[in-house]
Amino acid sequence: DDLELAKQIVKEKILVGLESKFVESIHRFNVYSGIDDSSKERQSCIASLARVPTKGDKQATRASNSDPHPKTKPGSALWKLLTEDSLDVLLYEYIEEIYEHQGEMIGLNIKDSADDK
């Protein structure tokens, strides 16, 4: 079926990153690609993409790679409509599992990175 095919493709062909763990995902992509991201210049680049606000930083309201759109609130009528019997939700839950597995495979078993909360 379509869901199983999508899961197979994700597992076999995609290095997964999660928007909710954006900085950690960028680091994973760099490690996988053999890119040393420890320099100040590269850290600055990652920070500008993630636009992680610091105390008193009024400029960093959203990441430079984000699209401003209204958030759907869990429990709302729209949320229920979007998530009820959704193959997308099932695929996303699988992607989260793959994310953890891939982290272990490439030697990055980082859980709940503080800079992504």
N, C-alpha and C positions, 0 to 999 in steps of 0.2 A: 504494500500500500504506500501512498505518498509520504506519510509520516516516517515510516521505516526507511524509505529511500533517502529522505532528507537527513535523517539521523546518520545513515551510513556515509553520506557525502560529508557532513560536518566532521565525523570521526576520522575519515580517511584523507580529507583534502584541505581542511581549514585549520589554521592556527587561530584559536579563539581568543578574543579580547572582550572584556565587558565594560560598558560605559560606566557602570557603578564602581568599577575598579580601574578607572582610566589610567592613572599614573602607573599602577602595577602592570597593566596590560602593555603599555608602551615599553616598560622595562623588559617584559617577557619577549616582545617582538625584537627588541635590540639584542638580548641575550641569544635568542634563537638565530638571529642574523649575524652574530659575531660582532656586533657593534658595542664598543665600550662607551657607555653613556654616563660615566662618572665625572667627566670634565665639567667645569663651571659653565662653559658655553652650552654644552648639551643639556645640562640640568636647567639652564635658563630657558632653552627652547621648549623643553618638556613642560616647564612651569607656565610658559606663555600659552601653550596649547591647552593645558588643563585649567589655567587661570584659577589656581587655588588661592582663594583670598586669605590674607593674613589680617590680624587685628588692625583695625583702622584703615584698611586698604579699601577705599571706596571705588577704585578703578576696576577692581577684579570682581565684577558682579556676575559675569558669565564667561565661560570658556570661549576662546576665539573660534573653536570648531563647533560650537553649538548653535542651534536654531531656536530662537525664542518662540515658544508656543505654550498654550495653557497646559498645565499638568492635569491628568485625569486622576481624580481622588479615589483611592480604594473604597469600595462600598457604595459609590455613587451609581446611579442608573446606567450611565455610560460605561463605567467600569464593569458592571455586571454583564452588559451587552457584549462588550469586547472580550470578556474572559470566559463566558459560558460556553462550554463545549468547544473550546478553541484549540485547534491543532497548533496554532502559533505558540500558545502558552505551554503546551506539552513539549514542543520543540525547544523553547527557551529553557525550560527546566532541564532538559537533556543537555543543552549547551552549557549550563552552569556546572553540571557534573563533568563534562568533558574539560571545562576550564580547569577544574581542580586536578583532574587526571593528567592533563598536559603539563601543569605546573610541576607535578612530581616527575614526569618523564624528562623534562629539561633541567631538573635540579632546582626548581624554584617552588618550594612548598610554602608560599607566603599566604598566611590566612589573615583576613581582616586588616589589611594595610591601613595604618593610621592616617596616611595622607589622602585616602580616598573616601573618608567618611564625611 
